[in-house]
Amino acid sequence: MTADLTDRTDFDDADRGFIGKLIPGVVKTADGRVVWDIDEFADLVQGDAPATVNPSLWRQSKLTSKQGLYEVTAGIYQVRDLDMSNMTLVEGDTGVIVIDPLISAECAAAAIALYRQHRGDRPVTAVIYTHAHLDHFGGVLGVVDADTQVPIVAPEHFLEHAVSENVYAGSAMLRRSVYYAGVPLQTSATGRVGLGLGAGGSTGTYGLIAPTLDINRTGQEEVLDGVRIVFQLTPGTESPAEMNFFFPDHRALCLAENATHNLHNLLTLRGAQIRDPRIWSHYISEAIHLYADDTDVAFASHHWPTWGRENIVTFLKEQRDLYCYLHDQTLRLINQGLTGPECAEAIQMPPALDARWHTHGYYGSVSHNVKAIYQRYIGWYDGNPAHLWLHPPTAAATRYVQVIGGVDATVGKAREFFDQGDLRFAAELASHAVFAEPENVAAKDLLANILEQLGFGAENATWRNAYLTGAQELRAGVQPTPMTASAGMAPAMTTTQLFDSIAIRINGPRAWDTALSISWNLPDIGESHHMELSNGALIHFRTERSPKADLTVTLTRPQLLGLLFAGTTQGIDMSGDSTALPRLLALTDEADPSFPIVTP
Ligand SMILES: [Zn+2]
């Protein structure tokens, strides 16, 4: 750690403008289930870092525990740490504009109630989504009704990306997010100490209202409730659909999630498509160029604001350089022949950047971001044909263990490396032992102990969570994840995405010998789709004139959702071979919501 632990600037900024907080800092559902408890977290992160938490992460956790309503500048307020993200409130002529209504409706309702308690009972006159991630729109039904007439403003292609990022690999991402968020862990000095980006995510009800006003160019100016806003589109940065925006009359700049007080993820550990650090850096640079001269305060949808033109320019230039440096240096080394892990090991941040807290990897990390850049340009194959056709984990582990002299000998060797402090290699060896003999308690215990120590040392909150969740699952097995009943995202999916969600569940081998075709008519939304199954592949496309099919299904879009998600066929008109649809659905598999990760 090279940044200065005695520098209090971030703490002063995080406290600045404090108005009041929710007491107690607990949010519940109507039936009493706790969906957010910031008090437990704030109580934990008092005093000096315990030996079981990296001091730099501990510091960040203190900063992300400061719940309350804060004045950013006259007319602009933020509710922070009533969820993972910030809700920003901008007062207009007749009411208040809400920027980013948190993850869940319960937290969003609590946040706006806190605001109104101190600023009066102003109606919501517009909602702005800065980008297409759940923690920036999911709680919208907590601030407006589903049939609201107020403008819902978002960057172009918002809806497509809000849905698509989580559609196809959604189940696997959900399972992996248990690790990166540390879902089964207790909030404690030996468990979860936040997420770096915030204290954690709320677990209430989420939903989505589609945008009614698209922002489709930089320089677009809108007046919402009398407030002038100039937009900067930043597609392909932290989200495929994202935007910064400037309030000229407030001299305030909203940076969405493009510049926050940590090194962000280029590839989140839950899995995602990799983001583009080159374009990210470019848009931060553009924001400096367009707005910095006229800005007195810059705020984002996570963490605390930065005040003062000079501080803002310094902060933005460092964030800009951070992503640029990672991108350019990774490519420089790739072109010298280094592979992903080698680049990740070789790249060190410039000391001047490393000396600044906001460049540290509490959420993203230099190590996994560099590997992500390698993945973006080069892919999984490192070019060495010895690695082209490796055995998968269990087959490899069995062979390694055999060569080492059995599972007990492997565990013994792993313990030696553990005792010498080489936790990385100790984990690799112990994992081979577990994959070769998953019931071996000594192997699992040792691996759990190694992962735990790796977690205690990690500056990155998601690494800590991953290590400690792995340790917990080795000791106690996979715990079922409590699922929340939510309005969810299905209503926002296109028909093509809905049909894709069937296609990716077709069990190929079982479907090898089945051929069928279905014509789908959805008169209420004016769509027809043709679908056919052959060779285990489900092909479908939108068409004006459907080719002849075994079965023709005519239904409304709500009926299609009912059919796919609840198996309801009531009121659906079918003509032709009525066995085609049940035969198709019988060939689908369900995703496994709790597949093993640290064991085979
Ligand atoms: Zn976010």
Residues whose N, C-alpha, C, O or C-beta is under 5 A from the ligand:
A	BS01	ZN	S85 D135 E257
